[in-house]
Amino acid sequence: LRDIYSADVCVLVEKVYNNKLGGIARAIYADESTAFCVVSNSALTGNYSFAHEIGHLQGARHDIGTDPNTSPFAYGHGYISPSKRWRTIMAYPVPNTYCARILYWSNPDIIYPVDNTPMGSYNKEDNARVLNQFGVRVANFRPYEYTVIVPNIDIGAAEYSSLVSGSTMENSGNIIVESGGELNMCALDLIKLSPGFHAKRGSKLTINNSLLGTVARVLNTSDVKSSNHTSINNSVESDDGYVNYSNGILNLKEYNLIKKVSIFNLNGVEVEVIVPKSNEVNLLHLSPGIYIVKILSFNNEFFSCNILIE
């Protein structure tokens, strides 16, 4: 799964019966092969163990009292306040004292607003510096260069599935979304649907590109089926059936219900206003790029979507 989704780190969330264990990381300052950790579901967010274990993978250590080790960074420790009433995400509790873990990384440049205390020191307790300096290193463990191949999947009524790719996505088998089912598909570059894809009438489907925002969104579908290779990042279908876009042509399903179509560039400048006279509006004369389409109906309802003209 880590390879399929190009995950830089992998976190296993598990029910842990030993309440003393909030989580464990495979390594401190992990490399590409050791960027794994386990977190108890009971400590996932309430005790901030999810962030704590990923902090270890990026090179952050516990507080100095618990862990005096200075490798890999002498300044990479968590922080406990002088009053011993609070501690940052990487710090351990103080014995026999109530010392709450708060949602902050140790950072001498941040003042804790409750007692006006700096939340770290430059030479020993600056987890924020570790994360900021070496976050890019971890982000490159699994570069976004993989194509996710989706095999057979059947999403039944009242079921939900989300498919994500760092680059492209395509199906090698049947993707069936039954009536009442819901599927979200997201890819950085391209989603290609081959024969075997079928979102049935009454299903809910969202397809988007994380760079452009939602460029193809079909909700409460009447019936969507791929009979040949379909490049989804070049098509848009509205929730309410006003518009379908493909290959530079805006297809207005009921143009007589639409008062006007406004086209904006990404700077927010209106480049064209169209009063539709037919079902088809040709946009091929526009320069290649991303545009925002806003449609106003005669009953003053708005619909907007993004389109990509290549």
C-alpha positions as CSV (number, residue, x, y, z in Angstrom):
1,L,0.0,0.0,0.0
2,R,2.8,2.4,0.8
3,D,4.3,1.9,-2.7
4,I,0.9,2.1,-4.4
5,Y,0.1,5.5,-2.8
6,S,3.6,6.9,-2.8
7,A,3.4,7.4,1.0
8,D,6.5,9.1,2.5
9,V,5.8,7.6,5.9
10,C,3.5,4.7,7.0
11,V,1.5,4.8,10.3
12,L,-0.3,1.7,11.5
13,V,-3.2,2.7,13.9
14,E,-3.9,-0.3,16.1
15,K,-6.0,-1.1,19.2
16,V,-3.3,-1.5,21.9
17,Y,-4.4,-3.3,25.1
18,N,-1.5,-1.9,27.1
19,N,-2.7,1.6,27.9
20,K,0.9,2.6,28.8
21,L,1.9,2.4,25.1
22,G,0.8,5.3,23.0
23,G,2.9,4.4,20.0
24,I,6.4,3.5,18.8
25,A,8.5,4.6,15.8
26,R,10.8,2.4,13.9
27,A,13.6,4.9,14.0
28,I,14.6,8.4,15.0
29,Y,15.6,10.4,11.9
30,A,14.4,7.5,9.8
31,D,15.5,6.8,6.2
32,E,13.3,5.7,3.4
33,S,13.3,2.1,4.5
34,T,12.5,2.7,8.2
35,A,9.8,5.4,8.0
36,F,7.2,3.3,9.8
37,C,5.5,3.7,13.2
38,V,2.6,2.3,15.2
39,V,0.1,4.4,17.1
40,S,-2.6,3.3,19.6
41,N,-6.1,4.3,18.5
42,S,-6.8,5.6,22.0
43,A,-3.8,8.0,22.0
44,L,-4.0,9.0,18.3
45,T,-5.2,12.5,18.7
46,G,-6.1,13.0,22.4
47,N,-2.5,12.5,23.4
48,Y,-1.1,13.7,20.1
49,S,0.7,10.4,19.6
50,F,0.2,10.5,15.9
51,A,2.2,13.7,15.6
52,H,4.7,12.5,18.2
53,E,5.7,9.3,16.4
54,I,6.0,11.0,13.0
55,G,8.1,13.6,14.8
56,H,10.5,10.8,15.7
57,L,10.7,9.7,12.1
58,Q,11.7,13.2,11.1
59,G,14.5,13.4,13.8
60,A,12.7,14.9,16.9
61,R,13.6,13.4,20.3
62,H,12.0,13.4,23.8
63,D,12.7,16.1,26.4
64,I,16.3,16.3,27.7
65,G,15.4,14.7,31.1
66,T,14.0,11.7,29.5
67,D,16.4,11.4,26.6
68,P,19.8,13.2,26.8
69,N,21.0,11.8,23.5
70,T,22.1,14.6,21.2
71,S,22.0,12.6,17.9
72,P,21.1,13.5,15.3
73,F,20.6,17.1,16.5
74,A,21.6,18.5,19.9
75,Y,18.7,21.0,19.6
76,G,16.1,18.5,18.7
77,H,14.4,17.8,22.0
78,G,10.9,18.4,23.4
79,Y,10.4,21.0,26.2
80,I,8.9,20.9,29.7
81,S,7.9,24.3,31.2
82,P,9.7,25.6,34.3
83,S,6.5,25.3,36.2
84,K,6.2,21.7,35.1
85,R,2.5,22.3,34.3
86,W,2.8,21.8,30.5
87,R,5.0,20.0,28.0
88,T,5.3,20.1,24.2
89,I,4.4,17.2,21.8
90,M,7.7,15.3,22.1
91,A,8.2,15.7,25.9
92,Y,7.4,12.9,28.4
93,P,5.4,13.5,31.6
94,V,7.0,14.6,34.8
95,P,6.8,11.9,37.5
96,N,4.3,12.6,40.3
97,T,3.2,15.9,38.7
98,Y,0.3,16.8,36.4
99,C,2.1,18.1,33.3
100,A,-0.3,18.4,30.4
101,R,0.9,17.7,26.8
102,I,-0.1,20.6,24.6
103,L,-0.4,20.9,20.9
104,Y,2.8,22.7,20.3
105,W,6.3,21.7,19.1
106,S,9.2,23.0,21.2
107,N,10.1,26.3,19.7
108,P,12.0,29.2,21.5
109,D,10.4,31.7,19.1
110,I,6.9,30.9,20.3
111,I,5.6,32.3,23.6
112,Y,3.0,30.1,25.4
113,P,0.1,32.5,25.8
114,V,-1.1,31.1,29.2
115,D,2.1,32.0,31.1
116,N,4.1,34.0,28.6
117,T,6.9,31.4,28.6
118,P,9.2,30.7,25.6
119,M,8.4,27.2,24.5
120,G,11.9,25.9,24.1
121,S,15.6,26.9,23.8
122,Y,17.8,27.4,20.8
123,N,20.6,25.0,21.8
124,K,18.6,22.1,23.2
125,E,14.8,22.3,22.6
126,D,13.7,23.3,19.2
127,N,11.7,20.5,17.5
128,A,10.2,23.0,15.1
129,R,13.6,23.7,13.7
130,V,14.1,20.0,13.1
131,L,10.8,19.6,11.3
132,N,11.3,22.8,9.2
133,Q,14.8,22.0,8.1
134,F,14.3,18.3,7.3
135,G,10.7,18.0,6.2
136,V,11.7,18.2,2.6
137,R,14.0,15.2,3.1
138,V,11.1,13.1,4.4
139,A,8.8,14.4,1.7
140,N,11.1,12.9,-0.9
141,F,11.1,9.4,0.4
142,R,8.4,8.5,-2.1
143,P,8.4,11.0,-5.0
144,Y,5.1,11.6,-6.8
145,E,5.9,9.6,-9.8
146,Y,3.8,6.6,-9.6
147,T,0.7,5.5,-11.5
148,V,-2.0,3.9,-9.3
149,I,-3.6,1.0,-11.2
150,V,-7.0,0.2,-9.7
151,P,-8.0,-3.4,-10.0
152,N,-11.6,-4.7,-9.6
153,I,-13.6,-2.8,-7.0
154,D,-17.3,-2.8,-6.2
155,I,-18.7,-0.1,-4.0
156,G,-22.1,-1.1,-2.7
157,A,-25.0,1.0,-1.4
158,A,-24.1,3.1,1.7
159,E,-20.4,2.3,1.1
160,Y,-17.6,4.9,0.6
161,S,-14.2,4.6,-1.0
162,S,-11.4,7.1,-1.7
163,L,-8.7,6.5,-4.3
164,V,-5.6,8.8,-4.3
165,S,-2.6,9.0,-6.6
166,G,0.5,11.3,-6.5
167,S,0.6,11.3,-10.3
168,T,-1.9,9.4,-12.5
169,M,-4.6,6.8,-11.9
170,E,-6.2,4.3,-14.2
171,N,-8.3,1.2,-13.9
172,S,-7.2,-2.2,-15.0
173,G,-10.5,-3.9,-14.2
174,N,-14.1,-3.1,-13.2
175,I,-14.8,-0.1,-11.0
176,I,-18.5,-0.4,-10.1
177,V,-20.2,2.3,-7.9
178,E,-23.7,1.0,-7.1
179,S,-26.7,3.2,-6.5
180,G,-26.3,4.8,-3.1
181,G,-22.5,4.2,-3.1
182,E,-19.9,7.0,-3.1
183,L,-16.5,7.2,-4.7
184,N,-13.8,9.9,-4.5
185,M,-10.9,9.9,-7.0
186,C,-8.0,12.3,-6.7
187,A,-4.8,12.4,-8.8
188,L,-2.1,15.0,-9.1
189,D,-1.9,14.8,-12.9
190,L,-4.4,12.6,-14.7
191,I,-7.2,10.1,-14.1
192,K,-7.8,7.8,-17.0
193,L,-10.9,5.6,-17.1
194,S,-11.0,2.6,-19.3
195,P,-13.9,0.2,-20.1
196,G,-15.1,-1.4,-16.9
197,F,-15.8,1.9,-15.0
198,H,-19.5,2.4,-14.2
199,A,-21.0,4.8,-11.7
200,K,-24.6,3.7,-11.6
201,R,-27.7,5.9,-11.4
202,G,-28.1,7.3,-7.9
203,S,-24.4,6.9,-7.0
204,K,-22.2,9.8,-5.8
205,L,-18.9,10.4,-7.6
206,T,-16.3,13.1,-7.1
207,I,-13.2,13.3,-9.3
208,N,-10.6,16.0,-8.8
209,N,-7.1,17.1,-9.5
210,S,-5.3,18.4,-6.4
211,L,-3.4,21.1,-8.4
212,L,-6.4,22.6,-10.1
213,G,-9.0,22.0,-7.5
214,T,-12.1,20.1,-8.6
215,V,-12.1,19.9,-12.4
216,A,-14.5,17.1,-12.8
217,R,-17.3,16.5,-10.3
218,V,-20.4,14.3,-10.8
219,L,-22.8,14.0,-7.9
220,N,-25.9,11.9,-7.7
221,T,-25.1,10.6,-11.1
222,S,-27.8,9.5,-13.6
223,D,-25.4,7.0,-15.1
224,V,-21.7,7.3,-16.0
225,K,-20.0,4.6,-17.9
226,S,-16.7,4.5,-19.8
227,S,-16.9,2.7,-23.2
228,N,-13.5,3.9,-24.3
229,H,-10.5,5.6,-22.7
230,T,-11.6,8.8,-21.0
231,S,-9.3,11.5,-19.7
232,I,-11.2,12.8,-16.7
233,N,-9.1,15.9,-16.0
234,N,-10.4,17.4,-19.2
235,S,-14.1,17.0,-18.4
236,V,-16.6,18.6,-16.1
237,E,-20.2,17.7,-15.3
238,S,-22.2,19.8,-12.9
239,D,-24.2,18.6,-9.9
240,D,-27.5,19.9,-11.3
241,G,-27.0,19.0,-15.0
242,Y,-26.4,22.5,-16.4
243,V,-23.1,21.8,-18.1
244,N,-20.8,19.2,-19.5
245,Y,-17.3,20.2,-20.7
246,S,-14.9,18.3,-22.9
247,N,-12.2,19.2,-25.4
248,G,-12.9,22.9,-25.5
249,I,-16.7,22.7,-26.0
250,L,-19.1,23.7,-23.3
251,N,-22.2,21.6,-23.7
252,L,-25.2,23.3,-22.0
253,K,-27.8,20.6,-21.5
254,E,-30.7,23.1,-21.1
255,Y,-29.3,26.4,-22.4
256,N,-32.7,28.0,-22.4
257,L,-32.6,27.9,-18.6
258,I,-29.3,29.8,-18.4
259,K,-29.2,33.6,-18.3
260,K,-25.4,33.9,-18.9
261,V,-22.1,32.2,-18.7
262,S,-19.1,34.1,-17.4
263,I,-15.5,33.0,-18.0
264,F,-12.7,34.2,-15.6
265,N,-9.0,33.6,-15.6
266,L,-7.1,32.7,-12.5
267,N,-6.4,36.3,-11.7
268,G,-10.1,36.9,-11.3
269,V,-10.4,38.9,-14.5
270,E,-13.6,38.3,-16.5
271,V,-12.5,37.4,-20.0
272,E,-15.8,36.7,-21.6
273,V,-19.6,36.8,-21.0
274,I,-21.7,34.5,-23.1
275,V,-25.5,34.6,-23.5
276,P,-26.1,31.1,-24.8
277,K,-28.1,30.7,-28.1
278,S,-27.6,26.9,-28.4
279,N,-26.4,23.9,-26.5
280,E,-22.8,24.2,-27.5
281,V,-20.4,27.0,-26.6
282,N,-16.9,26.9,-28.3
283,L,-14.1,27.9,-26.0
284,L,-11.2,26.9,-28.2
285,H,-10.4,30.5,-29.0
286,L,-9.2,31.0,-25.4
287,S,-5.5,30.7,-24.7
288,P,-4.4,27.5,-23.1
289,G,-4.8,27.5,-19.3
290,I,-7.2,27.1,-16.4
291,Y,-10.4,29.1,-16.3
292,I,-13.3,29.5,-13.9
293,V,-16.8,29.2,-15.4
294,K,-19.7,30.7,-13.6
295,I,-23.2,30.0,-14.8
296,L,-26.3,32.0,-13.8
297,S,-29.7,30.6,-14.4
298,F,-32.9,32.6,-14.9
299,N,-34.0,31.6,-11.4
300,N,-30.8,33.2,-10.1
301,E,-29.0,30.0,-9.1
302,F,-25.2,29.9,-9.5
303,F,-23.0,27.0,-10.6
304,S,-19.2,27.3,-11.0
305,C,-16.5,24.9,-12.1
306,N,-12.9,24.9,-13.3
307,I,-12.0,24.0,-16.8
308,L,-8.6,23.2,-18.4
309,I,-8.0,24.2,-22.0
310,E,-4.9,22.6,-23.5
